């Protein structure tokens, strides 16, 4: 695994260009999310195919709160089962906040967008970030705490303090939000994290990477990177680079859950916990 060369978008393009095989990734989408299906096709990936299923929380709500997060997690088993005819290489719950707020256990092999962020940061040896989110302040602070617990120092953070309406957030608002983070924190950071799969961030990512000259990682880009990195892993028998572990373990756990075999023992499946900050 190599560090991000010129930013998240450049890394994704490089991974796709060097792919050894085609990867199929299942995405379980919160029922009102439109950003994931809008942004991922615009990335132009030729060797990663995304298959979607919808998650409808029992609360029938869209605002981020405990009933929403727990409802998504409870609905994930049936949604994943709806994709069972497809031979998936990865399965992702396309919600970041559902990954660091705890709740009911997830099906074996299913990771969250938050886990994908952790994996992307680990793959690029990033340990210092600044964080921008559309979430309520307390949710943003919970994510900053979860990142710290996972060994990622959050030097500064800012939020829009919204619990809903994320698709309506425009690029200029995201740029202004990042500008609210203290300049000294941004200058010391190795990357900017734009957390949440529900807002449209691609234009902001491109503009911020050009302006700040550091990688900018959004939740949707993190999921795409997670899937694209699997396209370069085609031999489970060779020794793992440390940064490859989250990708191989996630794929192996998914295969094992479906009764298939792989060449490594999926320790994450044996030891699996759903504590905030864990990579599943």
KEKE-3310 file (N, C-alpha, C; in steps of 0.2 Angstrom, whole numbers, plus 5000, padded with zeros to 4 digits):
npx = (5004:5003:5007:4995:4997:4995:4983:4966:4958:4967:4974:4963:4961:4973:4973:4963:4968:4978:4972:4970:4959:4941:4931:4917:4906:4894:4883:4874:4862:4856:4839:4835:4846:4854:4866:4877:4874:4874:4887:4897:4896:4902:4915:4922:4926:4933:4935:4928:4913:4897:4884:4868:4857:4843:4841:4829:4825:4817:4810:4806:4812:4823:4832:4847:4849:4848:4838:4838:4851:4852:4841:4845:4856:4849:4841:4851:4854:4844:4844:4857:4855:4847:4856:4862:4862:4873:4890:4899:4913:4915:4906:4897:4890:4883:4884:4891:4890:4883:4893:4901:4893:4889:4877:4865:4873:4882:4880:4891:4906:4901:4905:4906:4904:4912:4922:4928:4934:4943:4951:4956:4964:4973:4980:4987:4995:4991:4989:4985:4972:4960:4943:4927:4910:4892:4885:4875:4882:4886:4887:4897:4908:4908:4912:4925:4930:4930:4938:4950:4951:4955:4967:4969:4973:4963:4965:4957:4940:4924:4907:4891:4880:4868:4854:4848:4844:4855:4858:4856:4866:4878:4893:4900:4896:4902:4916:4917:4914:4925:4934:4932:4938:4952:4967:4980:4978:4974:4985:4994:4989:4988:4978:4962:4946:4930:4916:4902:4890:4880:4880:4885:4901:4912:4916:4920:4931:4940:4943:4948:4959:4967:4969:4974:4984:4985:4979:4961:4948:4933:4918:4911:4922:4930:4924:4924:4938:4941:4934:4941:4954:4954:4954:4967:4971:4973:4978:4977:4986:4999:5010:5004:5004:5004:4995:4986:4978:4965:4957:4959:4954:4941:4936:4938:4931:4918:4917:4918:4907:4898:4900:4911:4928:4944:4961:4966:4965:4950:4952:4946:4933:4932:4935:4926:4920:4908:4912:4914:4926:4932:4939:4931)
npy = (4994:5011:5028:5041:5049:5061:5065:5061:5058:5056:5045:5036:5035:5030:5017:5011:5011:5002:4990:4972:4964:4964:4971:4968:4977:4978:4990:4996:5007:5021:5025:5037:5043:5051:5055:5046:5037:5047:5052:5041:5035:5046:5045:5037:5024:5009:4996:4993:4988:4994:4988:4991:4992:4996:5003:5004:5012:5006:5017:5025:5037:5051:5060:5061:5051:5041:5032:5031:5027:5015:5008:5007:4998:4987:4984:4980:4966:4960:4968:4965:4952:4953:4955:4943:4934:4939:4938:4945:4955:4964:4972:4986:4997:5011:5023:5034:5039:5029:5020:5024:5026:5015:5002:4989:4973:4971:4961:4948:4953:4964:4981:4998:5015:5023:5014:5012:5025:5024:5014:5019:5030:5023:5016:5026:5031:5041:5051:5062:5073:5085:5088:5089:5091:5088:5086:5087:5096:5088:5075:5076:5079:5066:5058:5064:5060:5046:5044:5048:5038:5028:5030:5042:5058:5072:5087:5098:5103:5106:5109:5109:5108:5101:5090:5084:5085:5085:5083:5095:5103:5114:5116:5128:5130:5120:5123:5135:5130:5122:5132:5138:5130:5131:5139:5135:5122:5116:5118:5110:5097:5081:5077:5081:5077:5074:5070:5060:5052:5058:5070:5080:5080:5080:5091:5100:5092:5092:5105:5109:5100:5106:5119:5117:5108:5095:5078:5076:5068:5061:5053:5045:5044:5037:5024:5021:5020:5009:4998:4999:4996:4983:4977:4976:4965:4949:4937:4928:4920:4925:4934:4947:4965:4976:4987:4981:4973:4977:4976:4963:4955:4960:4956:4942:4938:4941:4931:4919:4920:4917:4904:4901:4899:4906:4911:4915:4917:4924:4934:4945:4941:4932:4939:4950:4965:4978:4991:5008:5015:5003:4993:4984)
npz = (5000:4995:5000:4998:4983:4975:4981:4986:4975:4964:4969:4969:4955:4951:4957:4951:4938:4939:4942:4945:4944:4942:4954:4964:4973:4987:4991:5005:5006:5016:5016:5010:5005:4992:4987:4986:4975:4966:4966:4965:4952:4945:4947:4938:4938:4931:4935:4946:4952:4958:4968:4973:4988:4997:5014:5026:5040:5055:5061:5051:5048:5043:5049:5058:5072:5087:5084:5070:5067:5073:5067:5054:5055:5060:5049:5040:5038:5031:5019:5015:5012:5001:4991:4989:4978:4970:4968:4979:4982:4993:5006:5010:5023:5019:5027:5038:5051:5057:5060:5071:5082:5088:5093:5087:5082:5067:5051:5048:5039:5034:5033:5038:5032:5040:5044:5032:5030:5041:5036:5024:5029:5037:5026:5020:5029:5038:5052:5058:5057:5051:5053:5045:5045:5042:5053:5068:5082:5093:5088:5079:5088:5094:5084:5082:5094:5093:5082:5088:5097:5089:5085:5078:5077:5079:5074:5073:5071:5063:5061:5053:5061:5058:5057:5047:5029:5021:5007:5001:5004:4998:4988:4990:5004:5010:5008:5015:5028:5030:5031:5043:5052:5063:5056:5059:5063:5051:5044:5050:5048:5041:5032:5026:5032:5026:5032:5031:5021:5014:5009:4995:4989:4980:4971:4981:4986:4976:4974:4987:4988:4979:4984:4997:4996:5002:5005:5003:5010:5008:5014:5004:4994:5002:5003:4990:4988:4997:4990:4978:4981:4984:4971:4968:4976:4974:4978:4992:4998:4999:5010:5020:5018:5031:5030:5021:5028:5034:5022:5016:5027:5028:5016:5017:5028:5023:5013:5020:5028:5018:5016:5008:5004:5009:5009:5022:5040:5046:5057:5062:5061:5071:5083:5083:5087:5091:5094:5095:5083:5080:5067:5056)
capx = (5000:5007:5004:4992:5002:4993:4977:4962:4955:4973:4975:4958:4962:4979:4971:4959:4972:4982:4968:4971:4953:4936:4928:4910:4905:4888:4882:4868:4861:4850:4834:4834:4853:4855:4873:4881:4872:4876:4894:4901:4897:4906:4922:4924:4930:4932:4936:4924:4906:4894:4877:4864:4851:4840:4840:4823:4825:4810:4807:4804:4814:4829:4836:4852:4848:4849:4833:4840:4857:4850:4837:4849:4860:4844:4839:4856:4854:4839:4847:4863:4853:4844:4861:4865:4864:4879:4896:4902:4920:4915:4899:4898:4884:4885:4882:4897:4888:4881:4899:4905:4889:4887:4871:4865:4878:4881:4881:4898:4909:4899:4909:4903:4908:4917:4927:4932:4938:4949:4956:4960:4969:4979:4983:4991:4999:4989:4988:4983:4967:4955:4937:4922:4904:4886:4881:4875:4889:4888:4889:4904:4912:4908:4916:4932:4933:4931:4945:4956:4952:4957:4974:4969:4973:4959:4968:4952:4934:4919:4901:4885:4875:4861:4852:4845:4844:4862:4859:4855:4872:4881:4900:4902:4895:4907:4922:4916:4914:4932:4938:4930:4943:4958:4972:4985:4976:4974:4992:4997:4985:4990:4972:4955:4940:4923:4912:4895:4889:4874:4881:4889:4908:4917:4919:4924:4937:4945:4945:4952:4965:4971:4970:4978:4989:4985:4973:4955:4945:4926:4915:4910:4928:4933:4921:4927:4945:4941:4933:4946:4960:4953:4955:4974:4972:4970:4981:4976:4991:5005:5010:5000:5007:5000:4990:4981:4974:4958:4954:4959:4950:4934:4934:4938:4925:4912:4917:4917:4900:4894:4902:4916:4935:4949:4968:4968:4960:4947:4953:4941:4926:4932:4935:4922:4916:4905:4913:4916:4933:4935:4939:4927)
capy = (5000:5017:5034:5045:5052:5068:5067:5055:5057:5054:5038:5031:5034:5025:5010:5008:5009:4996:4984:4966:4961:4968:4970:4970:4979:4979:4996:4997:5014:5024:5025:5044:5045:5051:5057:5040:5035:5052:5053:5036:5034:5051:5044:5034:5018:5004:4990:4992:4989:4994:4985:4995:4990:5001:5002:5008:5011:5005:5023:5029:5044:5052:5064:5057:5051:5034:5027:5031:5023:5008:5006:5005:4992:4982:4983:4978:4959:4959:4972:4962:4946:4954:4955:4937:4931:4942:4936:4951:4956:4968:4974:4992:5001:5018:5028:5035:5040:5023:5016:5026:5027:5009:4999:4982:4971:4970:4955:4947:4955:4971:4987:5005:5020:5025:5009:5014:5031:5022:5010:5024:5034:5019:5014:5032:5032:5047:5050:5069:5076:5090:5085:5094:5087:5092:5083:5090:5097:5082:5069:5078:5078:5059:5056:5066:5055:5039:5044:5048:5031:5023:5033:5047:5064:5077:5094:5103:5101:5110:5106:5113:5107:5099:5083:5082:5090:5085:5083:5102:5107:5116:5116:5134:5129:5115:5126:5139:5126:5120:5138:5139:5126:5136:5138:5132:5115:5114:5118:5104:5091:5077:5076:5084:5072:5077:5065:5059:5050:5061:5077:5080:5083:5079:5097:5102:5088:5094:5112:5109:5097:5111:5124:5115:5103:5089:5074:5077:5061:5061:5046:5042:5042:5031:5018:5019:5018:5003:4993:4999:4993:4975:4975:4974:4960:4943:4931:4928:4916:4929:4938:4953:4971:4978:4991:4977:4969:4978:4974:4956:4953:4961:4951:4935:4937:4940:4925:4914:4920:4914:4897:4901:4898:4910:4908:4918:4916:4930:4936:4950:4938:4929:4944:4955:4969:4984:4997:5014:5015:4997:4991:4977)
capz = (5000:4995:5002:4993:4979:4974:4984:4986:4968:4960:4971:4966:4948:4950:4959:4946:4932:4940:4945:4943:4943:4943:4961:4965:4980:4988:4995:5008:5007:5019:5011:5007:5002:4984:4985:4985:4968:4961:4966:4963:4945:4942:4948:4932:4939:4926:4937:4952:4951:4964:4968:4979:4991:5002:5021:5028:5047:5057:5063:5045:5048:5040:5053:5061:5079:5088:5081:5063:5066:5075:5062:5048:5057:5061:5042:5036:5037:5025:5013:5012:5009:4994:4986:4990:4972:4967:4971:4981:4985:4998:5007:5015:5025:5017:5032:5042:5058:5060:5061:5077:5087:5091:5091:5085:5078:5059:5048:5047:5033:5032:5036:5037:5028:5045:5044:5026:5032:5045:5032:5020:5033:5038:5020:5018:5035:5040:5059:5060:5052:5053:5052:5044:5045:5042:5058:5075:5085:5098:5084:5076:5093:5095:5078:5084:5099:5090:5078:5093:5100:5084:5084:5073:5081:5076:5076:5073:5068:5062:5059:5051:5066:5055:5058:5040:5023:5019:5000:4999:5006:4992:4988:4994:5011:5013:5008:5020:5034:5031:5032:5050:5056:5064:5051:5062:5063:5044:5042:5054:5047:5035:5028:5028:5032:5025:5035:5029:5014:5012:5006:4989:4991:4975:4969:4986:4987:4971:4976:4993:4987:4975:4988:5003:4994:5006:5003:5006:5010:5009:5016:4998:4992:5006:5001:4983:4989:5000:4985:4972:4984:4983:4965:4968:4980:4971:4981:4999:5001:5000:5016:5020:5021:5037:5028:5017:5033:5034:5016:5016:5032:5027:5010:5019:5032:5019:5009:5025:5030:5013:5015:5004:5007:5007:5012:5028:5045:5047:5064:5064:5062:5078:5088:5081:5092:5087:5098:5091:5082:5078:5060:5056)
cpx = (5004:5003:5000:4997:5000:4986:4972:4960:4961:4974:4970:4959:4968:4977:4967:4963:4976:4979:4970:4965:4947:4933:4921:4908:4897:4887:4875:4867:4855:4845:4833:4841:4853:4862:4877:4880:4874:4884:4899:4902:4902:4913:4926:4928:4928:4932:4933:4917:4902:4886:4874:4858:4849:4839:4834:4823:4817:4806:4804:4806:4821:4834:4841:4851:4849:4844:4835:4846:4855:4846:4840:4853:4855:4842:4844:4856:4850:4841:4852:4860:4850:4849:4865:4866:4870:4885:4900:4909:4920:4908:4900:4891:4886:4882:4888:4895:4886:4887:4902:4900:4886:4880:4871:4871:4876:4882:4889:4900:4906:4903:4905:4907:4914:4923:4931:4936:4944:4954:4960:4965:4975:4983:4988:4995:4997:4987:4985:4978:4964:4948:4931:4916:4898:4882:4880:4881:4891:4890:4896:4909:4913:4912:4924:4935:4934:4937:4951:4957:4955:4964:4975:4968:4969:4961:4962:4946:4929:4913:4895:4879:4868:4860:4849:4846:4851:4863:4859:4861:4876:4889:4903:4901:4900:4914:4922:4917:4922:4936:4937:4935:4950:4964:4978:4984:4976:4981:4996:4994:4988:4984:4966:4950:4934:4919:4905:4894:4883:4874:4886:4896:4913:4920:4923:4930:4942:4947:4949:4958:4970:4973:4975:4984:4990:4979:4967:4951:4937:4924:4914:4917:4931:4930:4923:4934:4945:4939:4938:4953:4960:4954:4963:4976:4969:4974:4981:4982:4997:5005:5007:5005:5002:4994:4984:4977:4967:4954:4954:4954:4943:4932:4933:4932:4919:4912:4916:4910:4895:4896:4907:4923:4939:4956:4970:4963:4957:4947:4947:4934:4926:4931:4931:4919:4913:4906:4915:4924:4936:4934:4936:4929)
cpy = (5006:5023:5037:5049:5059:5070:5061:5053:5054:5047:5034:5030:5029:5018:5007:5006:5003:4990:4978:4962:4966:4966:4972:4971:4980:4985:4996:5004:5016:5026:5032:5047:5045:5053:5051:5038:5041:5053:5047:5035:5040:5050:5040:5028:5012:4997:4988:4993:4989:4992:4988:4991:4995:4999:5007:5007:5010:5012:5027:5036:5045:5056:5059:5057:5043:5030:5026:5026:5016:5005:5004:4999:4986:4979:4980:4971:4957:4962:4968:4955:4947:4954:4948:4933:4933:4940:4943:4951:4960:4970:4980:4995:5008:5023:5028:5035:5033:5018:5018:5028:5021:5007:4992:4980:4970:4963:4954:4949:4962:4976:4993:5010:5023:5021:5010:5020:5028:5018:5014:5028:5029:5017:5020:5034:5039:5047:5057:5072:5082:5087:5090:5089:5091:5091:5088:5091:5090:5076:5070:5077:5070:5056:5057:5061:5048:5038:5044:5041:5026:5026:5038:5054:5069:5084:5099:5101:5106:5107:5111:5113:5106:5092:5080:5087:5090:5085:5090:5106:5108:5116:5122:5134:5125:5119:5131:5136:5124:5126:5140:5135:5131:5134:5134:5124:5112:5113:5112:5097:5088:5076:5080:5078:5076:5071:5065:5057:5053:5067:5076:5084:5083:5086:5100:5099:5091:5101:5113:5106:5102:5116:5123:5111:5097:5085:5076:5071:5062:5054:5042:5040:5037:5025:5016:5016:5011:4997:4993:4995:4985:4973:4974:4968:4953:4937:4932:4924:4920:4933:4945:4959:4973:4982:4987:4974:4970:4976:4967:4953:4954:4957:4944:4933:4937:4934:4919:4914:4917:4907:4896:4901:4904:4908:4911:4917:4923:4932:4941:4947:4935:4934:4950:4959:4975:4990:5002:5014:5009:4996:4984:4973)
cpz = (5000:4998:4997:4989:4978:4977:4983:4979:4964:4963:4969:4959:4947:4952:4954:4939:4933:4943:4941:4941:4944:4950:4960:4972:4981:4993:4998:5010:5011:5014:5007:5004:4995:4982:4983:4977:4963:4960:4963:4956:4942:4943:4942:4933:4934:4929:4944:4950:4957:4963:4974:4981:4996:5009:5023:5036:5049:5059:5057:5045:5044:5044:5057:5069:5080:5085:5074:5063:5068:5070:5056:5050:5057:5054:5038:5034:5031:5019:5010:5009:5002:4989:4986:4983:4968:4971:4973:4984:4992:4999:5012:5016:5024:5021:5037:5049:5061:5062:5068:5083:5090:5089:5090:5081:5071:5057:5047:5040:5031:5036:5034:5034:5033:5045:5038:5027:5036:5041:5027:5023:5035:5032:5018:5024:5038:5048:5062:5055:5055:5050:5051:5042:5044:5048:5064:5078:5089:5094:5081:5082:5095:5090:5080:5089:5097:5086:5082:5096:5095:5082:5079:5077:5077:5079:5077:5070:5068:5059:5057:5056:5063:5056:5052:5035:5020:5011:4997:5001:4999:4993:4992:5001:5014:5013:5014:5027:5035:5033:5040:5055:5057:5059:5053:5062:5056:5042:5044:5052:5041:5030:5031:5027:5031:5026:5033:5022:5010:5008:5000:4989:4985:4972:4974:4987:4982:4972:4982:4992:4983:4979:4994:5002:4999:5004:5007:5005:5012:5011:5009:4994:4996:5004:4994:4984:4992:4994:4980:4975:4983:4976:4964:4972:4977:4973:4989:5002:5003:5007:5015:5022:5026:5035:5023:5022:5033:5028:5015:5021:5031:5021:5013:5024:5028:5015:5014:5027:5025:5011:5010:5007:5005:5011:5018:5033:5047:5054:5066:5065:5069:5083:5088:5086:5088:5091:5093:5090:5080:5070:5060:5050)
residu = (UNK:UNK:UNK:UNK:UNK:UNK:UNK:UNK:UNK:UNK:UNK:UNK:UNK:UNK:UNK:UNK:UNK:UNK:UNK:UNK:UNK:UNK:UNK:UNK:UNK:UNK:UNK:UNK:UNK:UNK:UNK:UNK:UNK:UNK:UNK:UNK:UNK:UNK:UNK:UNK:UNK:UNK:UNK:UNK:UNK:UNK:UNK:UNK:UNK:UNK:UNK:UNK:UNK:UNK:UNK:UNK:UNK:UNK:UNK:UNK:UNK:UNK:UNK:UNK:UNK:UNK:UNK:UNK:UNK:UNK:UNK:UNK:UNK:UNK:UNK:UNK:UNK:UNK:UNK:UNK:UNK:UNK:UNK:UNK:UNK:UNK:UNK:UNK:UNK:UNK:UNK:UNK:UNK:UNK:UNK:UNK:UNK:UNK:UNK:UNK:UNK:UNK:UNK:UNK:UNK:UNK:UNK:UNK:UNK:UNK:UNK:UNK:UNK:UNK:UNK:UNK:UNK:UNK:UNK:UNK:UNK:UNK:UNK:UNK:UNK:UNK:UNK:UNK:UNK:UNK:UNK:UNK:UNK:UNK:UNK:UNK:UNK:UNK:UNK:UNK:UNK:UNK:UNK:UNK:UNK:UNK:UNK:UNK:UNK:UNK:UNK:UNK:UNK:UNK:UNK:UNK:UNK:UNK:UNK:UNK:UNK:UNK:UNK:UNK:UNK:UNK:UNK:UNK:UNK:UNK:UNK:UNK:UNK:UNK:UNK:UNK:UNK:UNK:UNK:UNK:UNK:UNK:UNK:UNK:UNK:UNK:UNK:UNK:UNK:UNK:UNK:UNK:UNK:UNK:UNK:UNK:UNK:UNK:UNK:UNK:UNK:UNK:UNK:UNK:UNK:UNK:UNK:UNK:UNK:UNK:UNK:UNK:UNK:UNK:UNK:UNK:UNK:UNK:UNK:UNK:UNK:UNK:UNK:UNK:UNK:UNK:UNK:UNK:UNK:UNK:UNK:UNK:UNK:UNK:UNK:UNK:UNK:UNK:UNK:UNK:UNK:UNK:UNK:UNK:UNK:UNK:UNK:UNK:UNK:UNK:UNK:UNK:UNK:UNK:UNK:UNK:UNK:UNK:UNK:UNK:UNK:UNK:UNK:UNK:UNK:UNK:UNK:UNK:UNK:UNK:UNK:UNK:UNK:UNK:UNK:UNK:UNK:UNK:UNK:UNK)
# end
